[in-house]
């Protein structure tokens, strides 16, 4: 039996119309072509599908069986086309996105909420990684794209700045460093610090630069969030280093000074990183275009 989708569509159209002539028209076939195709189908299946009458046709028992299955097959085919079409348009699918700490905390939440609302059939697997880990993962096809700091060399990968991510030292309001015109990490390495938990991407980045200065930071306590750091600093427990945008947001309810760091590594931008637009799935390409657009 060698029936195809065109055959199924024809028998359904003839059955619905009760006429080979009208059924052929609905199937966009000439009457002669439809009659010849129907004859071939009956020869191929070895059964009569329609009774011919002077004013039309009616289904045989075998024809009823074929039409029932034909409707199911055509419905599934339409569903398949709809799902694949949605995938191609980037409105359906699962994508994995890696991001550094700053992007996870400040840049992504509101934007991803808006994008996911507009794309209800897309699932995002979001994971926090260091910028170096993200670049490695993109190179080795573990993930398609990620949000990284421009302080890390992406090599041959494409990077595009999408947000400012400068780091600042936050200190209690009475701290002597508050009078400095410019502040560098080296000015504070001997002070007690409040940090994020070990293994956090941003905290590992900061600790690494302190070690490069020959003065590993001393942490009085590690917190699980930027808000926790801000609260400890405002209580005079120690100093902290967090993104300027985060520091400004929490300063509205906590008393501390914000001192932008002038170290080159602290004057950063968040960048979207990927191999090429051609390498991206439709859903990821759509998300990247959305993230690159100015925030409204």
N, C-alpha and C positions, 0 to 999 in steps of 0.2 A: 504494500500500500504506500503510494507516494503522494500523499496529499500535502499541500502547503497552505500558508496563511491566506493566499488569494482564493484557494478553493473553499476554505472555511468561510471566508467573507461572502463568497458568492452564494453558497447554499443557505446561509443565514438571511441574506437579502431576498432571495427567491422565496424562502419560507415566510418571511415577514410580509412580503408583497402579495403572495399567493399567485404570482405570475412570473414566468421567465422573462417576459419583456420588461416589466417594471423592476424586477429584481436586478436585471442586467444594468438598467439605468442607474440604480442606486449603487451598484458595484463599479460604476464607470466603465462598463464594457459594452461593446456592440452586441446586439441580440444574437447574431450568428456566432460570435466568439463565445458568448455565454452558453449557448446551446451545445456547441462543440466541447467546451470544457466540462459541462455537466455530463455529457455522454461519456467522455473519457473517465470521469470520476466513477460513474456507475460501472464501467467496464473494469476499472482498476480495483474497485472494492468487491466486485462480483455480486452486488445487490442493487435493486431498484430503489432510488431515493425519493422519487416523486411519482404520483399518479398524474397523468396528463388528462385534462378535461377540456371540453370545447371553450370554456371561459377561464381557464387557469390551471393551476396545479395544487395538489395537496400532498402532504408528507406520507410516505409509507412508514411502517413501524421502524424499519432500519434507518429511514431518513430522520425520524424523530430522535433516534439515538445519536446519529451523527451531528445533528444540529445542536443538541444539548451539549455535547462535548466541544463542538466548534465555538459555542458562545463562551464556555469556560476558558478555552485556549485564547480566544481573542481578547477577553477581559484581562487575562494574565499578561498578554503581550502589551496591552495598553498600560497596565500598571508598571511593567518593566520599563517602557519608554518614558513614563512620567518620572520614575525614580532616577533613571539614568540622566534624564534631562535636568532634574533638580541637582544631581551631583555635578554635572558639567557646568551648571550656572553657579555652583558654589553655595547652594542653599541646603545641602544635605551632606552628611559625612562626619567623620571623626578626624580631628587634627591634634597633633601633639605640639605644644608650644613651651619652650623653656625661657625663663626670664631670670635676671639677677635680682638681688634683694630690693633695690630701689624701685625697679619697675613693678615688682610684685606688690610693694607696699603703697606706692603713691600713684603711679601712672596707669596701671592696667585695670584696677577694679571697676572704676566707673565706665571706662571705655568698653571693656569686655561685656559688662552688663547691658549696655546699649546695643552692642553688636549681636549678642546672643538673643536679645529680645526680638531683633529683626530677622534672626535666622533660627527659628525654633527647632529645626531638625538637624542642627549641627552640634556635635559634642566636642568640647575642648578638654584635652588632658594637659593641665597646666602644672609645671614643676619648677621649683626654684633650683638654680644651679649657679656656679660661678661663671663669669664671662668666659674664662678659659675653657671650662668644661663644655659650655654651649658651643663655642667655636669648634671644638674637637668633635662634638656630636653631629654638627652640621656637615663637617668635612667627611664623616664616616657614615652619613645617611641614617643616623639614629633618630634625628628629627629634621624637619624641613627648614625651620627658622627659629630665631630666638631674639630676645632683647638683651643686649650686652652693653658694657661700658666702652667708650672709645679709647680708654686707657690701655686696652688689650689689642695687640696686633692681629687683625683678622686674616692676614695673608691674602690669598686670592679670592676670598669671599666678598660679597657685596655688603656694604654697610651704609645706612642712611640715618643721620641724626633725626630723632623725632621729639626729644624733650631734653631740657636742661637737667643735670644731675649733680650739681656742685655740692661738695661736702663742707660741712661747717662744724667747728668745735663749739659745743654749748657748755657754758660755765655758770656757776652761781652768780648772782648779780654783784656780789661784793668781791669777786675774784680779781686779783691783780692783773691778769691777762686782759681784762675788759678794757684797760686803758691803752693797749697796744694798737697802733695803726694797722699793722699787718701781723698776722699770726700764722706760724708754720707748725707742723707736727713736732718738730724738734724743740719748740718752746714749751711743750707740755709733756714730753715723754716721761719725765720723772714724777708726774702727778698720778694720783689714783684715778682709775677709769671705771665707768659703768659700761659694760659691753653686752652684746647679744650672745646667745649660747654658742659654744664652740661648734664649728661646722657650718655656721651661717656664712653665706657667700660674701656679704659685705664685710662682716667682722674679720674673716680670714684675710680679706684684701687689706684692711687697715692694719692688722697685726703684722702682716708681711712687710709693709712699708716701715713699721716701727723697728722690726728686726734689722731691716736694711740700714737703719740709722745706728744700729748697735745698742739699742735700748728697748728690749721687749716691754710691752705695756703691762702694768700691774692692774689687774681687775679686782675691785672690791666685791663686785657681784655681777652676775650675768642675768640678763632679763630676756623674756621671750618676745618683747615687742619694743618698737620705738617709743611708744607712749610710756612704757615702764622706765626706759632710760631717762626720758624727760622728767618724769616724776622724781626719780632719784637725784638727778642733777639739781632740780629746783629745791630739793631738801638739803643740799650741801654735801651729799655723800661722795661725789666725785665729778669727773668730767665725762663728756660723751662726744662721739663723732657720728653725725647722722646727716642725711640729705638736707639741704637748706629748705626745700619745700616742706619737708616734714617738720623741721624745727619751727618754721613760721606758723604752721597750722596749730601745733600744740602750745606755742607761746601765748596764744590767746587766753589760755586758762591756767598756765603755769609760769612762775617768775624765773627766768634765766636769760642770759645774754647769748646772742647768736653771733659767732665770730667766723666768717667764711675763711676757710683755709687757703693759703696762697701757694701751697705745694702744687706742682704741675699735675701730679696724679689725682689731686682732689678737685681740679677744675674739669669736670667730666660732662659728657652728654650720654643719654640713653640712645642707642642705635638699634634699628631693626637689622638683623643679619641673616643672610640666606645666600645660596649659590647663585641662582638666577631666577627671574620670573618664570622662565620656561620650565624650570625644574619643580615648580610648586604645583600642588593639587589645586583645583579650582577654589575650594573652600579656603585654603591657606592664602592663596593669592588675593582673594576678596578681603580677608581679614587684614592682610598687610596694607592693602590700599586704604582701608578704613583707618588703620592706626597712623598712617603717614599723613592723612588729611588733618588740617588745623582743627584743634578742638573747638567745638561750637557751644 
